[in-house]
Amino acid sequence: MKVLITGFDPFGNEHINPSYQAVQLLELEKKEIELVKKELPTVFARSIKVLDRTIKEVKPDIVIATGQAGGRYDISVERVAINLIDAGIPDNDGDQPLDEKIFKDGENAYFSSLPIKAIVKKLREKKIPASVSNSAGTYVCNNLFYAMLYLIDRKYPDIKGGFVHVPYLPEQVLTKRNTPCMSLNDIVTALQIIVATACTTKKDILLIDGKIC
């Protein structure tokens, strides 16, 4: 089985991005899983083009994209991507679309095809904070997540795909008082569990993890 896993380059005022930092260090014990790593630009249009080109070249069975979610304390396994860009800050090319659709002919939303609740359960069993997230935001992460699922729906129907947000690293919060973070080692371990669970789980489980408000 072949897994394409991606992370983003740094954006905003950050000099590192924990998503690709962790992807770079990711190694798997299961030799039957071939892992392909790719860094994506934190740019709305260009990240989609790079992802599409990489999927064509790699021909993966599963695509797992990761991104930084500063302010979140746990591994956030995303459930849904929405067809909307509403950028709070410019991307790394200086573009800042507001209230725009990602694909005009796309559905309003697409859902992850990863076993999201099984992944959360496995992470918690290893004492790694994790939850199902029902919002990937409206910035480049959601943009890529939506585009991935759009491409799977239109061009790559045999591929499964999903998105995971990771917290800041400790060195990113030195001047961010009361901001949660997670060690790089724990994020790498989380990605190992996520890949293994995505590859071995045939059907997702039922797990109480819904949000009341």
N, C-alpha and C positions, 0 to 999 in steps of 0.2 A: 504494500500500500504506500502511496506517495502523498505526502502532506506538504503543501505550500504554506509557510507561516511568515507573516509580514509584521513590520513595525515601522514607525514614522521617524523622520529626522526631527531635531529640536525645533520648537516654534515659540512665538511670543518672546518673552525675555529669558527663556531657558537656554542653557548651553548643552544640555543633554536631554534625551528622551528615554525614559525607563523602558518603554515598549521595545525599542530596537536594541537597547543595552542588554535586555534579557534574552531576546531572540538570538543575538550573537553568541551568547554563552550556552544556549540550549543544546543539550546532547541527550540522546535516548538510549536506553538499555535494550529496547526491542529492535533487533537488527532487521526484522521484517518490515519495519517502517522506514521509508526513505524520506528524509527531511530536507526540504529546500527552503532557504532563508532569503528574504528580500527586504531591503529598506525602501520605503516609499517616501516621496516628497510630501510635506504638509502643504499641499496645493490642490485646490478643488479639481480642476480639469485634468491636470497632469498626473495626479495619483491614479485616476481611473484608467488613463491610457497605459500607464506602466503596469498596472494590475492586469488589464486585459492582455497586453502583450506577453506578460509573464505566464499567465494561464495557458495561452496558446503554445508557448515554448515548453513549459514544464509538463503540461497535461496531468495535473494532480487529481487525486480522488477526493481530497478534502482541502479547503482553503480556510485558514484561521488567520484573521487579521487582528492585530493588537494596537492599542493606542493609549496615550496618557490621559488620565482623568484627574487632574489636580483637585484636591479637596475631598475625594472619595477615600474611604479608609480600607476598602476591601477589594478583592478581585470581583469585578462586575461583569457577569456573563450576560451579554445583551440578548434580549428576546426579539426586538423589532426595530426595523429601520424605516424612517418616514421619508417621503418624497418632498423634502424641503431643505433649503439652505437659508439660514438667517444668521449670518456671521457676526459674532460679537467683536471680533478683531480681524484684521486682514490676514490672509494666508501668507505663505513665504514668498509668493510672487506679488504681494501687494493687493490682491483682489479681495473684495469684501461684498459679496452678493447679499442682498436683503430680500427676504420673502420670495425666493425663486424656487421653481421646481428643479430637481436634479435631472430627470428625464420627463419631457412633456407627455410622452406616450406610456409612461410607467404607471403602475398601480400606486394608490395613495401610500401603501406600506407593504413591506415584505417581512416575513418572519424567518428567523434563523432556522436552519435545518440541522443544527448540532443538537445533541442530547443535553440541553442546557441544565436541566434539573439534576440529571445524573452527574454532570460535571460539578455542580455546586455541592452535591452530597459528598463526592469523593474528596473535594478540596477541604471541606469541613472535617472529614474523618482524619485528615492529615494536619488538623489544627491550623489551617490557613483560612482567614476570614474571607467569605465569599457570599455572593447573593445573585439572584436573577435581577437584572436591571430592565426596566420597561422604557427607558429613554437613553438613547445614545447621543443625545444633544442635537444641535443643528449646525455643527461645524464640520470640519473635514472628516472626522471619524465617522459620523453618521452618513456623510456624503459617500465615503468609500464603502461602508457597510451596505448602504442601499444599492450602490452601483454594482457591487459584487453579486448581490442577490438578483438584481435586474439582469445581469449578464448570465447568471446561472439559469434563470427563467427563460431567457431568449436564445442563448447560444450553447450553454454547457449543462444540459439537464441531468447528466449523470454525476455531477459534482455536488458535494455537500459543502455548506459554508456558514461561517458565523464570525462574530466579533467579540473581543474581550477587552475591557478597559482595565488598566492597572494604575495603582496610586503613584504619587511622587516617591522618589528615593529620599532617604534621610538627608543627603547633601543638598537637596533642592529646597528643604524647608528650614534651613538654618536661620533665615531671616523672615520666615512666615510663621508667626506665632500662632499656636493652637491649630496648626494644619497637620492632618494625618499623613503618614507615610508608611512604606513597607520596604524591608531590606531587599536588595537585589537578589540575594540567595533565595528568599522566599518566593519572589516573583518567578525566578527560573524554575523552581520546584513546582510552582503552580502551573506553568506552561507545560512541563513534562506530564503532569497529571491530566491536563486538558487534552493534550494530543493523544495520550494513551486511551483516555476515556472515549474520545471522539472516534477513535479507530476500532474500538472493541465493543461499543454499545450499539446493539441493533435497534432497540426501541427505548425511548426516554421513559423515565419513571414519573410517578406522581409524588410530588413533594410540596408541602405547604410552604410557600414562599411569596405569596401574593402581597401586594401593598394595600393597606386600608385607605390611605389617602396620599 
